[in-house]
Amino acid sequence: MGPIIETEKESRVRFKEEPSQAPKRFEVVTEYPFSSELKRMTVIYSDNEHLDDAVVLIKGAVCLAIHHPSCRDVLSRASG
């Protein structure tokens, strides 16, 4: 987020976008848009600092997501 810009013509506050010169740690690998059948959306990121790792972000019906077989496997390994 850049510096705040306020103008008399506009009654709203906005931020000036400045391109970042820093390399991105996470890059989008794939994106699954919201599905009304699954009731969720998913984005998978690769980690440029830890090349064997990935981050999976899920937004939606948590009760459906945690009952998915792959989530149960991760949860059981984390608790055990």
mmCIF file of the N, C-alpha and C atoms, coordinates in Angstrom:
data_MODEL
# 
_entry.id   MODEL 
# 
loop_
_atom_site.group_PDB 
_atom_site.id 
_atom_site.type_symbol 
_atom_site.label_atom_id 
_atom_site.label_alt_id 
_atom_site.label_comp_id 
_atom_site.label_asym_id 
_atom_site.label_entity_id 
_atom_site.label_seq_id 
_atom_site.pdbx_PDB_ins_code 
_atom_site.Cartn_x 
_atom_site.Cartn_y 
_atom_site.Cartn_z 
_atom_site.occupancy 
_atom_site.B_iso_or_equiv 
_atom_site.pdbx_formal_charge 
_atom_site.auth_seq_id 
_atom_site.auth_comp_id 
_atom_site.auth_asym_id 
_atom_site.auth_atom_id 
_atom_site.pdbx_PDB_model_num 
ATOM 1   N N  . MET A 1 1  ? 0.850   -1.165  0.000  1.00 0.00 ? 1  MET A N  1 
ATOM 2   C CA . MET A 1 1  ? 0.000   0.000   0.000  1.00 0.00 ? 1  MET A CA 1 
ATOM 3   C C  . MET A 1 1  ? 0.899   1.232   0.000  1.00 0.00 ? 1  MET A C  1 
ATOM 4   N N  . GLY A 1 2  ? 0.577   2.169   -0.845 1.00 0.00 ? 2  GLY A N  1 
ATOM 5   C CA . GLY A 1 2  ? 1.362   3.382   -0.963 1.00 0.00 ? 2  GLY A CA 1 
ATOM 6   C C  . GLY A 1 2  ? 0.809   4.504   -0.108 1.00 0.00 ? 2  GLY A C  1 
ATOM 7   N N  . PRO A 1 3  ? 1.298   5.714   -0.339 1.00 0.00 ? 3  PRO A N  1 
ATOM 8   C CA . PRO A 1 3  ? 0.824   6.855   0.433  1.00 0.00 ? 3  PRO A CA 1 
ATOM 9   C C  . PRO A 1 3  ? -0.636  7.188   0.118  1.00 0.00 ? 3  PRO A C  1 
ATOM 10  N N  . ILE A 1 4  ? -1.294  7.809   1.087  1.00 0.00 ? 4  ILE A N  1 
ATOM 11  C CA . ILE A 1 4  ? -2.703  8.198   0.919  1.00 0.00 ? 4  ILE A CA 1 
ATOM 12  C C  . ILE A 1 4  ? -2.777  9.421   0.008  1.00 0.00 ? 4  ILE A C  1 
ATOM 13  N N  . ILE A 1 5  ? -3.711  9.393   -0.927 1.00 0.00 ? 5  ILE A N  1 
ATOM 14  C CA . ILE A 1 5  ? -3.936  10.523  -1.827 1.00 0.00 ? 5  ILE A CA 1 
ATOM 15  C C  . ILE A 1 5  ? -5.340  11.051  -1.581 1.00 0.00 ? 5  ILE A C  1 
ATOM 16  N N  . GLU A 1 6  ? -5.431  12.323  -1.308 1.00 0.00 ? 6  GLU A N  1 
ATOM 17  C CA . GLU A 1 6  ? -6.749  12.943  -1.131 1.00 0.00 ? 6  GLU A CA 1 
ATOM 18  C C  . GLU A 1 6  ? -6.865  14.074  -2.143 1.00 0.00 ? 6  GLU A C  1 
ATOM 19  N N  . THR A 1 7  ? -7.997  14.149  -2.811 1.00 0.00 ? 7  THR A N  1 
ATOM 20  C CA . THR A 1 7  ? -8.217  15.229  -3.760 1.00 0.00 ? 7  THR A CA 1 
ATOM 21  C C  . THR A 1 7  ? -9.538  15.906  -3.432 1.00 0.00 ? 7  THR A C  1 
ATOM 22  N N  . GLU A 1 8  ? -9.629  17.166  -3.839 1.00 0.00 ? 8  GLU A N  1 
ATOM 23  C CA . GLU A 1 8  ? -10.867 17.907  -3.597 1.00 0.00 ? 8  GLU A CA 1 
ATOM 24  C C  . GLU A 1 8  ? -11.987 17.396  -4.484 1.00 0.00 ? 8  GLU A C  1 
ATOM 25  N N  . LYS A 1 9  ? -11.655 16.879  -5.669 1.00 0.00 ? 9  LYS A N  1 
ATOM 26  C CA . LYS A 1 9  ? -12.669 16.398  -6.599 1.00 0.00 ? 9  LYS A CA 1 
ATOM 27  C C  . LYS A 1 9  ? -13.335 15.122  -6.095 1.00 0.00 ? 9  LYS A C  1 
ATOM 28  N N  . GLU A 1 10 ? -12.590 14.328  -5.340 1.00 0.00 ? 10 GLU A N  1 
ATOM 29  C CA . GLU A 1 10 ? -13.128 13.057  -4.874 1.00 0.00 ? 10 GLU A CA 1 
ATOM 30  C C  . GLU A 1 10 ? -13.328 13.107  -3.358 1.00 0.00 ? 10 GLU A C  1 
ATOM 31  N N  . SER A 1 11 ? -14.437 12.576  -2.917 1.00 0.00 ? 11 SER A N  1 
ATOM 32  C CA . SER A 1 11 ? -14.716 12.579  -1.483 1.00 0.00 ? 11 SER A CA 1 
ATOM 33  C C  . SER A 1 11 ? -14.193 11.318  -0.805 1.00 0.00 ? 11 SER A C  1 
ATOM 34  N N  . ARG A 1 12 ? -13.589 10.429  -1.579 1.00 0.00 ? 12 ARG A N  1 
ATOM 35  C CA . ARG A 1 12 ? -13.090 9.186   -0.998 1.00 0.00 ? 12 ARG A CA 1 
ATOM 36  C C  . ARG A 1 12 ? -11.560 9.210   -0.905 1.00 0.00 ? 12 ARG A C  1 
ATOM 37  N N  . VAL A 1 13 ? -11.047 8.397   -0.021 1.00 0.00 ? 13 VAL A N  1 
ATOM 38  C CA . VAL A 1 13 ? -9.611  8.267   0.146  1.00 0.00 ? 13 VAL A CA 1 
ATOM 39  C C  . VAL A 1 13 ? -9.161  7.069   -0.671 1.00 0.00 ? 13 VAL A C  1 
ATOM 40  N N  . ARG A 1 14 ? -8.062  7.186   -1.370 1.00 0.00 ? 14 ARG A N  1 
ATOM 41  C CA . ARG A 1 14 ? -7.519  6.062   -2.117 1.00 0.00 ? 14 ARG A CA 1 
ATOM 42  C C  . ARG A 1 14 ? -6.014  6.015   -1.895 1.00 0.00 ? 14 ARG A C  1 
ATOM 43  N N  . PHE A 1 15 ? -5.395  4.915   -2.252 1.00 0.00 ? 15 PHE A N  1 
ATOM 44  C CA . PHE A 1 15 ? -3.971  4.742   -2.062 1.00 0.00 ? 15 PHE A CA 1 
ATOM 45  C C  . PHE A 1 15 ? -3.277  4.705   -3.409 1.00 0.00 ? 15 PHE A C  1 
ATOM 46  N N  . LYS A 1 16 ? -2.138  5.352   -3.477 1.00 0.00 ? 16 LYS A N  1 
ATOM 47  C CA . LYS A 1 16 ? -1.353  5.346   -4.703 1.00 0.00 ? 16 LYS A CA 1 
ATOM 48  C C  . LYS A 1 16 ? -0.636  4.000   -4.795 1.00 0.00 ? 16 LYS A C  1 
ATOM 49  N N  . GLU A 1 17 ? -0.831  3.323   -5.896 1.00 0.00 ? 17 GLU A N  1 
ATOM 50  C CA . GLU A 1 17 ? -0.180  2.032   -6.104 1.00 0.00 ? 17 GLU A CA 1 
ATOM 51  C C  . GLU A 1 17 ? 1.238   2.260   -6.600 1.00 0.00 ? 17 GLU A C  1 
ATOM 52  N N  . GLU A 1 18 ? 2.184   1.668   -5.911 1.00 0.00 ? 18 GLU A N  1 
ATOM 53  C CA . GLU A 1 18 ? 3.574   1.759   -6.327 1.00 0.00 ? 18 GLU A CA 1 
ATOM 54  C C  . GLU A 1 18 ? 4.067   0.359   -6.644 1.00 0.00 ? 18 GLU A C  1 
ATOM 55  N N  . PRO A 1 19 ? 4.665   0.179   -7.813 1.00 0.00 ? 19 PRO A N  1 
ATOM 56  C CA . PRO A 1 19 ? 5.165   -1.153  -8.136 1.00 0.00 ? 19 PRO A CA 1 
ATOM 57  C C  . PRO A 1 19 ? 6.285   -1.549  -7.177 1.00 0.00 ? 19 PRO A C  1 
ATOM 58  N N  . SER A 1 20 ? 6.223   -2.765  -6.682 1.00 0.00 ? 20 SER A N  1 
ATOM 59  C CA . SER A 1 20 ? 7.216   -3.259  -5.742 1.00 0.00 ? 20 SER A CA 1 
ATOM 60  C C  . SER A 1 20 ? 8.395   -3.839  -6.506 1.00 0.00 ? 20 SER A C  1 
ATOM 61  N N  . GLN A 1 21 ? 9.595   -3.516  -6.046 1.00 0.00 ? 21 GLN A N  1 
ATOM 62  C CA . GLN A 1 21 ? 10.810  -4.052  -6.661 1.00 0.00 ? 21 GLN A CA 1 
ATOM 63  C C  . GLN A 1 21 ? 11.236  -5.351  -5.976 1.00 0.00 ? 21 GLN A C  1 
ATOM 64  N N  . ALA A 1 22 ? 10.626  -5.645  -4.825 1.00 0.00 ? 22 ALA A N  1 
ATOM 65  C CA . ALA A 1 22 ? 10.979  -6.851  -4.079 1.00 0.00 ? 22 ALA A CA 1 
ATOM 66  C C  . ALA A 1 22 ? 10.411  -8.085  -4.780 1.00 0.00 ? 22 ALA A C  1 
ATOM 67  N N  . PRO A 1 23 ? 11.187  -9.169  -4.794 1.00 0.00 ? 23 PRO A N  1 
ATOM 68  C CA . PRO A 1 23 ? 10.652  -10.400 -5.396 1.00 0.00 ? 23 PRO A CA 1 
ATOM 69  C C  . PRO A 1 23 ? 9.513   -10.956 -4.541 1.00 0.00 ? 23 PRO A C  1 
ATOM 70  N N  . LYS A 1 24 ? 8.552   -11.573 -5.184 1.00 0.00 ? 24 LYS A N  1 
ATOM 71  C CA . LYS A 1 24 ? 7.415   -12.143 -4.467 1.00 0.00 ? 24 LYS A CA 1 
ATOM 72  C C  . LYS A 1 24 ? 7.805   -13.496 -3.884 1.00 0.00 ? 24 LYS A C  1 
ATOM 73  N N  . ARG A 1 25 ? 7.434   -13.699 -2.625 1.00 0.00 ? 25 ARG A N  1 
ATOM 74  C CA . ARG A 1 25 ? 7.709   -14.993 -2.004 1.00 0.00 ? 25 ARG A CA 1 
ATOM 75  C C  . ARG A 1 25 ? 6.732   -16.051 -2.520 1.00 0.00 ? 25 ARG A C  1 
ATOM 76  N N  . PHE A 1 26 ? 5.468   -15.686 -2.676 1.00 0.00 ? 26 PHE A N  1 
ATOM 77  C CA . PHE A 1 26 ? 4.452   -16.645 -3.089 1.00 0.00 ? 26 PHE A CA 1 
ATOM 78  C C  . PHE A 1 26 ? 3.939   -16.297 -4.480 1.00 0.00 ? 26 PHE A C  1 
ATOM 79  N N  . GLU A 1 27 ? 3.762   -17.317 -5.311 1.00 0.00 ? 27 GLU A N  1 
ATOM 80  C CA . GLU A 1 27 ? 3.215   -17.138 -6.650 1.00 0.00 ? 27 GLU A CA 1 
ATOM 81  C C  . GLU A 1 27 ? 2.035   -18.078 -6.827 1.00 0.00 ? 27 GLU A C  1 
ATOM 82  N N  . VAL A 1 28 ? 1.000   -17.587 -7.483 1.00 0.00 ? 28 VAL A N  1 
ATOM 83  C CA . VAL A 1 28 ? -0.188  -18.412 -7.713 1.00 0.00 ? 28 VAL A CA 1 
ATOM 84  C C  . VAL A 1 28 ? 0.159   -19.536 -8.682 1.00 0.00 ? 28 VAL A C  1 
ATOM 85  N N  . VAL A 1 29 ? -0.133  -20.774 -8.265 1.00 0.00 ? 29 VAL A N  1 
ATOM 86  C CA . VAL A 1 29 ? 0.071   -21.940 -9.120 1.00 0.00 ? 29 VAL A CA 1 
ATOM 87  C C  . VAL A 1 29 ? -1.213  -22.213 -9.887 1.00 0.00 ? 29 VAL A C  1 
ATOM 88  N N  . THR A 1 30 ? -2.307  -22.273 -9.154 1.00 0.00 ? 30 THR A N  1 
ATOM 89  C CA . THR A 1 30 ? -3.611  -22.489 -9.785 1.00 0.00 ? 30 THR A CA 1 
ATOM 90  C C  . THR A 1 30 ? -4.702  -21.921 -8.895 1.00 0.00 ? 30 THR A C  1 
ATOM 91  N N  . GLU A 1 31 ? -5.817  -21.628 -9.512 1.00 0.00 ? 31 GLU A N  1 
ATOM 92  C CA . GLU A 1 31 ? -6.946  -21.041 -8.802 1.00 0.00 ? 31 GLU A CA 1 
ATOM 93  C C  . GLU A 1 31 ? -8.214  -21.770 -9.235 1.00 0.00 ? 31 GLU A C  1 
ATOM 94  N N  . TYR A 1 32 ? -8.967  -22.228 -8.248 1.00 0.00 ? 32 TYR A N  1 
ATOM 95  C CA . TYR A 1 32 ? -10.249 -22.865 -8.518 1.00 0.00 ? 32 TYR A CA 1 
ATOM 96  C C  . TYR A 1 32 ? -11.335 -21.896 -8.083 1.00 0.00 ? 32 TYR A C  1 
ATOM 97  N N  . PRO A 1 33 ? -12.109 -21.356 -9.008 1.00 0.00 ? 33 PRO A N  1 
ATOM 98  C CA . PRO A 1 33 ? -13.135 -20.377 -8.656 1.00 0.00 ? 33 PRO A CA 1 
ATOM 99  C C  . PRO A 1 33 ? -14.224 -20.992 -7.777 1.00 0.00 ? 33 PRO A C  1 
ATOM 100 N N  . PHE A 1 34 ? -15.020 -20.139 -7.199 1.00 0.00 ? 34 PHE A N  1 
ATOM 101 C CA . PHE A 1 34 ? -16.101 -20.605 -6.327 1.00 0.00 ? 34 PHE A CA 1 
ATOM 102 C C  . PHE A 1 34 ? -17.005 -21.570 -7.086 1.00 0.00 ? 34 PHE A C  1 
ATOM 103 N N  . SER A 1 35 ? -17.322 -22.660 -6.421 1.00 0.00 ? 35 SER A N  1 
ATOM 104 C CA . SER A 1 35 ? -18.236 -23.653 -6.975 1.00 0.00 ? 35 SER A CA 1 
ATOM 105 C C  . SER A 1 35 ? -19.449 -23.732 -6.062 1.00 0.00 ? 35 SER A C  1 
ATOM 106 N N  . SER A 1 36 ? -20.618 -23.528 -6.608 1.00 0.00 ? 36 SER A N  1 
ATOM 107 C CA . SER A 1 36 ? -21.825 -23.611 -5.777 1.00 0.00 ? 36 SER A CA 1 
ATOM 108 C C  . SER A 1 36 ? -22.080 -25.050 -5.330 1.00 0.00 ? 36 SER A C  1 
ATOM 109 N N  . GLU A 1 37 ? -21.570 -26.010 -6.082 1.00 0.00 ? 37 GLU A N  1 
ATOM 110 C CA . GLU A 1 37 ? -21.716 -27.409 -5.684 1.00 0.00 ? 37 GLU A CA 1 
ATOM 111 C C  . GLU A 1 37 ? -20.820 -27.736 -4.490 1.00 0.00 ? 37 GLU A C  1 
ATOM 112 N N  . LEU A 1 38 ? -19.562 -27.276 -4.538 1.00 0.00 ? 38 LEU A N  1 
ATOM 113 C CA . LEU A 1 38 ? -18.615 -27.540 -3.444 1.00 0.00 ? 38 LEU A CA 1 
ATOM 114 C C  . LEU A 1 38 ? -18.706 -26.508 -2.331 1.00 0.00 ? 38 LEU A C  1 
ATOM 115 N N  . LYS A 1 39 ? -19.279 -25.356 -2.635 1.00 0.00 ? 39 LYS A N  1 
ATOM 116 C CA . LYS A 1 39 ? -19.445 -24.249 -1.697 1.00 0.00 ? 39 LYS A CA 1 
ATOM 117 C C  . LYS A 1 39 ? -18.102 -23.711 -1.191 1.00 0.00 ? 39 LYS A C  1 
ATOM 118 N N  . ARG A 1 40 ? -17.133 -23.633 -2.111 1.00 0.00 ? 40 ARG A N  1 
ATOM 119 C CA . ARG A 1 40 ? -15.824 -23.097 -1.729 1.00 0.00 ? 40 ARG A CA 1 
ATOM 120 C C  . ARG A 1 40 ? -15.049 -22.667 -2.976 1.00 0.00 ? 40 ARG A C  1 
ATOM 121 N N  . MET A 1 41 ? -13.997 -21.893 -2.728 1.00 0.00 ? 41 MET A N  1 
ATOM 122 C CA . MET A 1 41 ? -13.012 -21.558 -3.752 1.00 0.00 ? 41 MET A CA 1 
ATOM 123 C C  . MET A 1 41 ? -11.641 -21.863 -3.171 1.00 0.00 ? 41 MET A C  1 
ATOM 124 N N  . THR A 1 42 ? -10.681 -22.152 -4.031 1.00 0.00 ? 42 THR A N  1 
ATOM 125 C CA . THR A 1 42 ? -9.356  -22.550 -3.572 1.00 0.00 ? 42 THR A CA 1 
ATOM 126 C C  . THR A 1 42 ? -8.297  -21.888 -4.435 1.00 0.00 ? 42 THR A C  1 
ATOM 127 N N  . VAL A 1 43 ? -7.210  -21.435 -3.778 1.00 0.00 ? 43 VAL A N  1 
ATOM 128 C CA . VAL A 1 43 ? -6.058  -20.896 -4.490 1.00 0.00 ? 43 VAL A CA 1 
ATOM 129 C C  . VAL A 1 43 ? -4.820  -21.605 -3.938 1.00 0.00 ? 43 VAL A C  1 
ATOM 130 N N  . ILE A 1 44 ? -3.960  -22.066 -4.839 1.00 0.00 ? 44 ILE A N  1 
ATOM 131 C CA . ILE A 1 44 ? -2.732  -22.754 -4.446 1.00 0.00 ? 44 ILE A CA 1 
ATOM 132 C C  . ILE A 1 44 ? -1.547  -21.878 -4.848 1.00 0.00 ? 44 ILE A C  1 
ATOM 133 N N  . TYR A 1 45 ? -0.652  -21.636 -3.879 1.00 0.00 ? 45 TYR A N  1 
ATOM 134 C CA . TYR A 1 45 ? 0.532   -20.815 -4.090 1.00 0.00 ? 45 TYR A CA 1 
ATOM 135 C C  . TYR A 1 45 ? 1.787   -21.658 -3.918 1.00 0.00 ? 45 TYR A C  1 
ATOM 136 N N  . SER A 1 46 ? 2.817   -21.411 -4.730 1.00 0.00 ? 46 SER A N  1 
ATOM 137 C CA . SER A 1 46 ? 4.126   -22.016 -4.494 1.00 0.00 ? 46 SER A CA 1 
ATOM 138 C C  . SER A 1 46 ? 4.923   -21.054 -3.616 1.00 0.00 ? 46 SER A C  1 
ATOM 139 N N  . ASP A 1 47 ? 5.816   -21.609 -2.813 1.00 0.00 ? 47 ASP A N  1 
ATOM 140 C CA . ASP A 1 47 ? 6.653   -20.822 -1.905 1.00 0.00 ? 47 ASP A CA 1 
ATOM 141 C C  . ASP A 1 47 ? 8.040   -20.723 -2.523 1.00 0.00 ? 47 ASP A C  1 
ATOM 142 N N  . ASN A 1 48 ? 8.445   -19.532 -2.924 1.00 0.00 ? 48 ASN A N  1 
ATOM 143 C CA . ASN A 1 48 ? 9.734   -19.347 -3.585 1.00 0.00 ? 48 ASN A CA 1 
ATOM 144 C C  . ASN A 1 48 ? 10.920  -19.422 -2.636 1.00 0.00 ? 48 ASN A C  1 
ATOM 145 N N  . GLU A 1 49 ? 10.685  -19.392 -1.326 1.00 0.00 ? 49 GLU A N  1 
ATOM 146 C CA . GLU A 1 49 ? 11.771  -19.548 -0.355 1.00 0.00 ? 49 GLU A CA 1 
ATOM 147 C C  . GLU A 1 49 ? 11.956  -21.002 0.044  1.00 0.00 ? 49 GLU A C  1 
ATOM 148 N N  . HIS A 1 50 ? 10.890  -21.767 0.025  1.00 0.00 ? 50 HIS A N  1 
ATOM 149 C CA . HIS A 1 50 ? 10.924  -23.194 0.360  1.00 0.00 ? 50 HIS A CA 1 
ATOM 150 C C  . HIS A 1 50 ? 10.300  -23.926 -0.826 1.00 0.00 ? 50 HIS A C  1 
ATOM 151 N N  . LEU A 1 51 ? 11.130  -24.305 -1.770 1.00 0.00 ? 51 LEU A N  1 
ATOM 152 C CA . LEU A 1 51 ? 10.653  -24.783 -3.062 1.00 0.00 ? 51 LEU A CA 1 
ATOM 153 C C  . LEU A 1 51 ? 9.826   -26.058 -2.998 1.00 0.00 ? 51 LEU A C  1 
ATOM 154 N N  . ASP A 1 52 ? 9.957   -26.834 -1.930 1.00 0.00 ? 52 ASP A N  1 
ATOM 155 C CA . ASP A 1 52 ? 9.166   -28.059 -1.800 1.00 0.00 ? 52 ASP A CA 1 
ATOM 156 C C  . ASP A 1 52 ? 7.813   -27.818 -1.141 1.00 0.00 ? 52 ASP A C  1 
ATOM 157 N N  . ASP A 1 53 ? 7.549   -26.587 -0.728 1.00 0.00 ? 53 ASP A N  1 
ATOM 158 C CA . ASP A 1 53 ? 6.317   -26.266 0.000  1.00 0.00 ? 53 ASP A CA 1 
ATOM 159 C C  . ASP A 1 53 ? 5.329   -25.506 -0.877 1.00 0.00 ? 53 ASP A C  1 
ATOM 160 N N  . ALA A 1 54 ? 4.080   -25.604 -0.480 1.00 0.00 ? 54 ALA A N  1 
ATOM 161 C CA . ALA A 1 54 ? 3.003   -24.850 -1.127 1.00 0.00 ? 54 ALA A CA 1 
ATOM 162 C C  . ALA A 1 54 ? 2.025   -24.414 -0.049 1.00 0.00 ? 54 ALA A C  1 
ATOM 163 N N  . VAL A 1 55 ? 1.257   -23.400 -0.345 1.00 0.00 ? 55 VAL A N  1 
ATOM 164 C CA . VAL A 1 55 ? 0.220   -22.902 0.555  1.00 0.00 ? 55 VAL A CA 1 
ATOM 165 C C  . VAL A 1 55 ? -1.108  -23.037 -0.175 1.00 0.00 ? 55 VAL A C  1 
ATOM 166 N N  . VAL A 1 56 ? -2.094  -23.622 0.503  1.00 0.00 ? 56 VAL A N  1 
ATOM 167 C CA . VAL A 1 56 ? -3.419  -23.783 -0.072 1.00 0.00 ? 56 VAL A CA 1 
ATOM 168 C C  . VAL A 1 56 ? -4.396  -22.975 0.771  1.00 0.00 ? 56 VAL A C  1 
ATOM 169 N N  . LEU A 1 57 ? -5.064  -22.033 0.148  1.00 0.00 ? 57 LEU A N  1 
ATOM 170 C CA . LEU A 1 57 ? -6.057  -21.210 0.838  1.00 0.00 ? 57 LEU A CA 1 
ATOM 171 C C  . LEU A 1 57 ? -7.439  -21.585 0.332  1.00 0.00 ? 57 LEU A C  1 
ATOM 172 N N  . ILE A 1 58 ? -8.314  -21.909 1.271  1.00 0.00 ? 58 ILE A N  1 
ATOM 173 C CA . ILE A 1 58 ? -9.680  -22.298 0.934  1.00 0.00 ? 58 ILE A CA 1 
ATOM 174 C C  . ILE A 1 58 ? -10.628 -21.318 1.603  1.00 0.00 ? 58 ILE A C  1 
ATOM 175 N N  . LYS A 1 59 ? -11.564 -20.813 0.841  1.00 0.00 ? 59 LYS A N  1 
ATOM 176 C CA . LYS A 1 59 ? -12.581 -19.919 1.381  1.00 0.00 ? 59 LYS A CA 1 
ATOM 177 C C  . LYS A 1 59 ? -13.930 -20.534 1.059  1.00 0.00 ? 59 LYS A C  1 
ATOM 178 N N  . GLY A 1 60 ? -14.759 -20.654 2.077  1.00 0.00 ? 60 GLY A N  1 
ATOM 179 C CA . GLY A 1 60 ? -16.081 -21.204 1.834  1.00 0.00 ? 60 GLY A CA 1 
ATOM 180 C C  . GLY A 1 60 ? -16.601 -21.971 3.018  1.00 0.00 ? 60 GLY A C  1 
ATOM 181 N N  . ALA A 1 61 ? -17.393 -22.976 2.743  1.00 0.00 ? 61 ALA A N  1 
ATOM 182 C CA . ALA A 1 61 ? -18.045 -23.761 3.783  1.00 0.00 ? 61 ALA A CA 1 
ATOM 183 C C  . ALA A 1 61 ? -17.025 -24.649 4.486  1.00 0.00 ? 61 ALA A C  1 
ATOM 184 N N  . VAL A 1 62 ? -16.555 -24.198 5.631  1.00 0.00 ? 62 VAL A N  1 
ATOM 185 C CA . VAL A 1 62 ? -15.515 -24.910 6.373  1.00 0.00 ? 62 VAL A CA 1 
ATOM 186 C C  . VAL A 1 62 ? -15.971 -26.306 6.758  1.00 0.00 ? 62 VAL A C  1 
ATOM 187 N N  . CYS A 1 63 ? -17.218 -26.448 7.141  1.00 0.00 ? 63 CYS A N  1 
ATOM 188 C CA . CYS A 1 63 ? -17.699 -27.770 7.565  1.00 0.00 ? 63 CYS A CA 1 
ATOM 189 C C  . CYS A 1 63 ? -17.591 -28.777 6.423  1.00 0.00 ? 63 CYS A C  1 
ATOM 190 N N  . LEU A 1 64 ? -17.742 -28.345 5.184  1.00 0.00 ? 64 LEU A N  1 
ATOM 191 C CA . LEU A 1 64 ? -17.584 -29.256 4.052  1.00 0.00 ? 64 LEU A CA 1 
ATOM 192 C C  . LEU A 1 64 ? -16.106 -29.497 3.756  1.00 0.00 ? 64 LEU A C  1 
ATOM 193 N N  . ALA A 1 65 ? -15.293 -28.464 3.922  1.00 0.00 ? 65 ALA A N  1 
ATOM 194 C CA . ALA A 1 65 ? -13.866 -28.591 3.607  1.00 0.00 ? 65 ALA A CA 1 
ATOM 195 C C  . ALA A 1 65 ? -13.159 -29.534 4.574  1.00 0.00 ? 65 ALA A C  1 
ATOM 196 N N  . ILE A 1 66 ? -13.428 -29.432 5.874  1.00 0.00 ? 66 ILE A N  1 
ATOM 197 C CA . ILE A 1 66 ? -12.689 -30.266 6.825  1.00 0.00 ? 66 ILE A CA 1 
ATOM 198 C C  . ILE A 1 66 ? -13.132 -31.720 6.803  1.00 0.00 ? 66 ILE A C  1 
ATOM 199 N N  . HIS A 1 67 ? -14.264 -32.002 6.183  1.00 0.00 ? 67 HIS A N  1 
ATOM 200 C CA . HIS A 1 67 ? -14.703 -33.386 6.063  1.00 0.00 ? 67 HIS A CA 1 
ATOM 201 C C  . HIS A 1 67 ? -14.206 -34.045 4.780  1.00 0.00 ? 67 HIS A C  1 
ATOM 202 N N  . HIS A 1 68 ? -13.509 -33.259 3.956  1.00 0.00 ? 68 HIS A N  1 
ATOM 203 C CA . HIS A 1 68 ? -12.932 -33.807 2.727  1.00 0.00 ? 68 HIS A CA 1 
ATOM 204 C C  . HIS A 1 68 ? -11.800 -34.752 3.121  1.00 0.00 ? 68 HIS A C  1 
ATOM 205 N N  . PRO A 1 69 ? -11.642 -35.904 2.454  1.00 0.00 ? 69 PRO A N  1 
ATOM 206 C CA . PRO A 1 69 ? -10.610 -36.880 2.836  1.00 0.00 ? 69 PRO A CA 1 
ATOM 207 C C  . PRO A 1 69 ? -9.200  -36.295 2.940  1.00 0.00 ? 69 PRO A C  1 
ATOM 208 N N  . SER A 1 70 ? -8.813  -35.406 2.034  1.00 0.00 ? 70 SER A N  1 
ATOM 209 C CA . SER A 1 70 ? -7.458  -34.849 2.104  1.00 0.00 ? 70 SER A CA 1 
ATOM 210 C C  . SER A 1 70 ? -7.277  -33.971 3.334  1.00 0.00 ? 70 SER A C  1 
ATOM 211 N N  . CYS A 1 71 ? -8.312  -33.253 3.751  1.00 0.00 ? 71 CYS A N  1 
ATOM 212 C CA . CYS A 1 71 ? -8.229  -32.421 4.952  1.00 0.00 ? 71 CYS A CA 1 
ATOM 213 C C  . CYS A 1 71 ? -8.187  -33.284 6.208  1.00 0.00 ? 71 CYS A C  1 
ATOM 214 N N  . ARG A 1 72 ? -8.946  -34.351 6.232  1.00 0.00 ? 72 ARG A N  1 
ATOM 215 C CA . ARG A 1 72 ? -8.924  -35.249 7.395  1.00 0.00 ? 72 ARG A CA 1 
ATOM 216 C C  . ARG A 1 72 ? -7.533  -35.831 7.593  1.00 0.00 ? 72 ARG A C  1 
ATOM 217 N N  . ASP A 1 73 ? -6.849  -36.166 6.506  1.00 0.00 ? 73 ASP A N  1 
ATOM 218 C CA . ASP A 1 73 ? -5.499  -36.720 6.589  1.00 0.00 ? 73 ASP A CA 1 
ATOM 219 C C  . ASP A 1 73 ? -4.541  -35.697 7.201  1.00 0.00 ? 73 ASP A C  1 
ATOM 220 N N  . VAL A 1 74 ? -4.594  -34.448 6.739  1.00 0.00 ? 74 VAL A N  1 
ATOM 221 C CA . VAL A 1 74 ? -3.740  -33.397 7.268  1.00 0.00 ? 74 VAL A CA 1 
ATOM 222 C C  . VAL A 1 74 ? -4.042  -33.131 8.732  1.00 0.00 ? 74 VAL A C  1 
ATOM 223 N N  . LEU A 1 75 ? -5.330  -33.062 9.075  1.00 0.00 ? 75 LEU A N  1 
ATOM 224 C CA . LEU A 1 75 ? -5.711  -32.803 10.470 1.00 0.00 ? 75 LEU A CA 1 
ATOM 225 C C  . LEU A 1 75 ? -5.264  -33.934 11.382 1.00 0.00 ? 75 LEU A C  1 
ATOM 226 N N  . SER A 1 76 ? -5.367  -35.174 10.943 1.00 0.00 ? 76 SER A N  1 
ATOM 227 C CA . SER A 1 76 ? -4.969  -36.294 11.802 1.00 0.00 ? 76 SER A CA 1 
ATOM 228 C C  . SER A 1 76 ? -3.446  -36.308 11.997 1.00 0.00 ? 76 SER A C  1 
ATOM 229 N N  . ARG A 1 77 ? -2.688  -35.953 10.957 1.00 0.00 ? 77 ARG A N  1 
ATOM 230 C CA . ARG A 1 77 ? -1.225  -35.892 11.110 1.00 0.00 ? 77 ARG A CA 1 
ATOM 231 C C  . ARG A 1 77 ? -0.810  -34.745 12.025 1.00 0.00 ? 77 ARG A C  1 
ATOM 232 N N  . ALA A 1 78 ? -1.527  -33.614 11.968 1.00 0.00 ? 78 ALA A N  1 
ATOM 233 C CA . ALA A 1 78 ? -1.190  -32.457 12.805 1.00 0.00 ? 78 ALA A CA 1 
ATOM 234 C C  . ALA A 1 78 ? -1.497  -32.729 14.271 1.00 0.00 ? 78 ALA A C  1 
ATOM 235 N N  . SER A 1 79 ? -2.552  -33.484 14.553 1.00 0.00 ? 79 SER A N  1 
ATOM 236 C CA . SER A 1 79 ? -2.929  -33.729 15.952 1.00 0.00 ? 79 SER A CA 1 
ATOM 237 C C  . SER A 1 79 ? -2.216  -34.945 16.545 1.00 0.00 ? 79 SER A C  1 
ATOM 238 N N  . GLY A 1 80 ? -1.656  -35.793 15.694 1.00 0.00 ? 80 GLY A N  1 
ATOM 239 C CA . GLY A 1 80 ? -1.060  -37.032 16.180 1.00 0.00 ? 80 GLY A CA 1 
ATOM 240 C C  . GLY A 1 80 ? 0.394   -36.973 16.221 1.00 0.00 ? 80 GLY A C  1 
# 
